[in-house]
Amino acid sequence: MGPAKERFDALDGTQPGDPARAAQAVVEVVGMDAPPLRLPLGPETFDRLRERLGARLRELDEVEPIGRPTDFTSAPA
């Protein structure tokens, strides 16, 4: 066995994320009546998504007073 294979084998079971639990989550979502388009897996993924989406929502809140009132003020005759 080569050094790369030995290092790879040494990581088994210590990596973040359990492939069996990830597969179980996928099977559970596939069985849902209305499965989501995406399935984030792992706590790091959820943390990063919440951070990114939170930043996007804050940006949206900042520009809403400028972008929202752009409809016609009255219906055309």
N, CA, C and O of each residue as an XYZ file, in Angstrom:
308
protein
N       0.862     -1.178      0.000
C       0.000      0.000      0.000
C       0.904      1.235      0.000
O       1.895      1.285      0.728
N       0.554      2.233     -0.825
C       1.356      3.440     -0.927
C       1.032      4.451      0.166
O       0.027      4.317      0.866
N       1.891      5.468      0.312
C       1.695      6.474      1.359
C       0.384      7.253      1.211
O      -0.269      7.562      2.208
N       0.002      7.567     -0.016
C      -1.252      8.316     -0.218
C      -2.441      7.474      0.231
O      -3.351      7.983      0.886
N      -2.438      6.203     -0.114
C      -3.538      5.305      0.294
C      -3.576      5.160      1.808
O      -4.656      5.113      2.395
N      -2.431      5.090      2.438
C      -2.380      4.987      3.898
C      -2.971      6.226      4.561
O      -3.730      6.120      5.524
N      -2.615      7.411      4.035
C      -3.178      8.662      4.587
C      -4.682      8.718      4.369
O      -5.432      9.128      5.255
N      -5.111      8.308      3.199
C      -6.541      8.303      2.901
C      -7.281      7.356      3.835
O      -8.323      7.715      4.385
N      -6.756      6.160      4.018
C      -7.388      5.178      4.904
C      -7.422      5.668      6.346
O      -8.367      5.374      7.077
N      -6.401      6.413      6.762
C      -6.344      6.922      8.134
C      -7.438      7.952      8.394
O      -7.834      8.149      9.543
N      -7.926      8.605      7.358
C      -8.983      9.612      7.512
C     -10.367      8.997      7.655
O     -11.293      9.660      8.121
N     -10.516      7.748      7.265
C     -11.828      7.105      7.277
C     -12.444      7.150      8.666
O     -11.853      6.685      9.641
N     -13.622      7.711      8.738
C     -14.356      7.796      9.996
C     -14.028      9.016     10.822
O     -14.652      9.249     11.857
N     -13.047      9.810     10.380
C     -12.684     11.017     11.130
C     -13.040     12.288     10.367
O     -12.950     13.385     10.919
N     -13.436     12.156      9.130
C     -13.787     13.311      8.325
C     -15.102     13.914      8.837
O     -15.929     13.216      9.423
N     -15.281     15.221      8.606
C     -16.579     15.789      8.970
C     -17.641     15.242      8.010
O     -17.447     15.252      6.794
N     -18.706     14.789      8.531
C     -19.770     14.254      7.690
C     -19.708     12.745      7.591
O     -18.674     12.169      7.255
N     -20.805     12.128      7.882
C     -20.930     10.677      7.824
C     -21.683     10.339      6.541
O     -22.862     10.674      6.425
N     -21.041      9.687      5.578
C     -21.697      9.379      4.312
C     -22.991      8.583      4.474
O     -23.934      8.776      3.706
N     -23.046      7.698      5.455
C     -24.266      6.909      5.666
C     -25.406      7.802      6.146
O     -26.550      7.630      5.727
N     -25.097      8.753      7.022
C     -26.144      9.670      7.499
C     -26.575     10.628      6.386
O     -27.746     10.997      6.303
N     -25.633     11.027      5.536
C     -25.985     11.877      4.395
C     -26.913     11.114      3.447
O     -27.906     11.665      2.973
N     -26.596      9.870      3.175
C     -27.449      9.053      2.303
C     -28.828      8.874      2.915
O     -29.830      8.902      2.200
N     -28.893      8.693      4.217
C     -30.179      8.559      4.907
C     -31.006      9.834      4.745
O     -32.217      9.771      4.531
N     -30.350     10.991      4.848
C     -31.053     12.266      4.676
C     -31.593     12.393      3.250
O     -32.717     12.853      3.050
N     -30.798     11.986      2.267
C     -31.238     12.048      0.871
C     -32.448     11.152      0.656
O     -33.419     11.562      0.020
N     -32.400      9.940      1.176
C     -33.528      9.015      1.025
C     -34.779      9.598      1.688
O     -35.876      9.498      1.140
N     -34.615     10.200      2.855
C     -35.759     10.788      3.555
C     -36.376     11.923      2.743
O     -37.599     12.026      2.649
N     -35.539     12.771      2.160
C     -36.048     13.902      1.375
C     -36.723     13.419      0.099
O     -37.755     13.959     -0.299
N     -36.157     12.418     -0.538
C     -36.743     11.886     -1.775
C     -38.137     11.334     -1.507
O     -38.998     11.378     -2.386
N     -38.367     10.821     -0.318
C     -39.669     10.268      0.026
C     -40.709     11.298      0.436
O     -41.860     10.946      0.694
N     -40.321     12.564      0.499
C     -41.275     13.612      0.894
C     -42.278     13.874     -0.225
O     -41.974     13.685     -1.402
N     -43.478     14.313      0.159
C     -44.497     14.667     -0.833
C     -44.040     15.836     -1.701
O     -44.285     15.852     -2.907
N     -43.377     16.809     -1.086
C     -42.877     17.974     -1.822
C     -41.418     18.194     -1.433
O     -41.126     19.063     -0.612
N     -40.496     17.417     -2.010
C     -39.097     17.540     -1.627
C     -38.519     18.895     -2.020
O     -38.932     19.478     -3.022
N     -37.577     19.394     -1.247
C     -36.964     20.675     -1.595
C     -36.079     20.529     -2.834
O     -35.634     19.432     -3.172
N     -35.838     21.635     -3.490
C     -34.973     21.634     -4.666
C     -33.539     21.290     -4.274
O     -32.823     20.618     -5.016
N     -33.130     21.762     -3.096
C     -31.776     21.518     -2.616
C     -31.817     20.967     -1.202
O     -32.744     21.247     -0.442
N     -30.808     20.181     -0.855
C     -30.691     19.643      0.494
C     -29.294     19.927      1.014
O     -28.362     19.181      0.712
N     -29.128     20.993      1.791
C     -27.814     21.228      2.394
C     -27.502     20.093      3.365
O     -28.398     19.568      4.026
N     -26.243     19.723      3.446
C     -25.834     18.650      4.339
C     -24.695     19.134      5.238
O     -23.689     19.651      4.753
N     -24.860     18.965      6.518
C     -23.818     19.279      7.484
C     -23.989     20.641      8.125
O     -24.520     21.566      7.510
N     -23.537     20.761      9.367
C     -23.702     22.014     10.100
C     -22.956     23.184      9.470
O     -23.451     24.311      9.502
N     -21.781     22.944      8.898
C     -21.032     24.035      8.282
C     -21.800     24.623      7.106
O     -21.799     25.836      6.894
N     -22.447     23.761      6.351
C     -23.222     24.223      5.199
C     -24.377     25.101      5.647
O     -24.616     26.159      5.064
N     -25.093     24.675      6.673
C     -26.204     25.477      7.173
C     -25.717     26.811      7.718
O     -26.346     27.842      7.480
N     -24.605     26.806      8.447
C     -24.066     28.053      8.998
C     -23.687     29.026      7.888
O     -24.014     30.211      7.956
N     -22.999     28.525      6.868
C     -22.589     29.406      5.763
C     -23.781     29.913      4.961
O     -23.809     31.073      4.552
N     -24.761     29.050      4.738
C     -25.957     29.488      4.008
C     -26.712     30.559      4.779
O     -27.144     31.556      4.201
N     -26.873     30.354      6.096
C     -27.566     31.360      6.909
C     -26.817     32.691      6.894
O     -27.432     33.756      6.830
N     -25.488     32.626      6.953
C     -24.679     33.843      6.906
C     -24.866     34.567      5.568
O     -25.090     35.776      5.524
N     -24.768     33.800      4.485
C     -24.892     34.406      3.147
C     -26.300     34.949      2.906
O     -26.464     36.065      2.413
N     -27.310     34.160      3.254
C     -28.687     34.615      3.045
C     -29.016     35.804      3.943
O     -29.748     36.708      3.537
N     -28.481     35.804      5.154
C     -28.684     36.943      6.051
C     -28.107     38.215      5.455
O     -28.726     39.277      5.519
N     -26.921     38.104      4.877
C     -26.299     39.262      4.228
C     -27.138     39.732      3.046
O     -27.298     40.934      2.836
N     -27.668     38.797      2.282
C     -28.519     39.175      1.139
C     -29.784     39.873      1.606
O     -30.223     40.843      0.988
N     -30.387     39.377      2.715
C     -31.598     40.013      3.242
C     -31.300     41.417      3.774
O     -32.101     42.333      3.590
N     -30.154     41.584      4.429
C     -29.783     42.923      4.912
C     -29.596     43.872      3.735
O     -30.006     45.031      3.801
N     -28.982     43.391      2.665
C     -28.808     44.206      1.464
C     -30.163     44.576      0.863
O     -30.377     45.715      0.447
N     -31.061     43.615      0.822
C     -32.402     43.870      0.301
C     -33.110     44.936      1.134
O     -33.742     45.837      0.584
N     -33.005     44.833      2.456
C     -33.627     45.819      3.337
C     -33.068     47.215      3.093
O     -33.806     48.198      3.156
N     -31.768     47.309      2.815
C     -31.136     48.608      2.586
C     -31.641     49.293      1.315
O     -31.812     50.512      1.296
N     -31.877     48.532      0.273
C     -32.280     49.149     -1.000
C     -33.790     49.188     -1.196
O     -34.273     49.795     -2.153
N     -34.538     48.551     -0.308
C     -35.998     48.523     -0.482
C     -36.616     49.919     -0.555
O     -37.470     50.147     -1.412
N     -36.224     50.864      0.305
C     -36.836     52.196      0.202
C     -36.590     52.874     -1.138
O     -37.350     53.758     -1.533
N     -35.552     52.475     -1.830
C     -35.244     53.058     -3.141
C     -35.955     52.301     -4.254
O     -36.520     52.916     -5.158
N     -35.934     50.993     -4.198
C     -36.436     50.178     -5.294
C     -37.918     49.867     -5.252
O     -38.519     49.640     -6.302
N     -38.529     49.849     -4.076
C     -39.941     49.467     -3.987
C     -40.873     50.498     -4.623
O     -41.754     50.105     -5.388
N     -40.729     51.780     -4.350
C     -41.723     52.735     -4.862
C     -41.465     53.152     -6.318
O     -41.315     54.340     -6.607
N     -41.414     52.187     -7.222
C     -41.147     52.509     -8.624
C     -42.332     52.252     -9.544
O     -42.205     52.351    -10.765
N     -43.487     51.923     -8.965
C     -44.701     51.775     -9.776
C     -45.210     53.148    -10.194
O     -44.814     54.163     -9.621
N     -46.085     53.178    -11.191
C     -46.760     54.429    -11.542
C     -47.532     54.910    -10.327
O     -48.051     54.101     -9.558
N     -47.612     56.231    -10.149
C     -48.352     56.765     -9.021
C     -49.855     56.656     -9.229
O     -50.616     56.629     -8.261
N     -50.281     56.594    -10.468
C     -51.711     56.363    -10.751
C     -51.806     55.571    -12.057
O     -50.891     55.577    -12.881
N     -52.926     54.898    -12.213
C     -53.138     54.091    -13.405
C     -53.287     55.012    -14.621
O     -53.936     56.054    -14.529
N     -52.700     54.641    -15.746
C     -52.870     55.474    -16.950
C     -54.322     55.522    -17.385
O     -55.069     54.563    -17.194
N     -54.709     56.615    -17.956
C     -56.099     56.807    -18.389
C     -56.400     56.071    -19.651
O     -57.525     56.130    -20.147
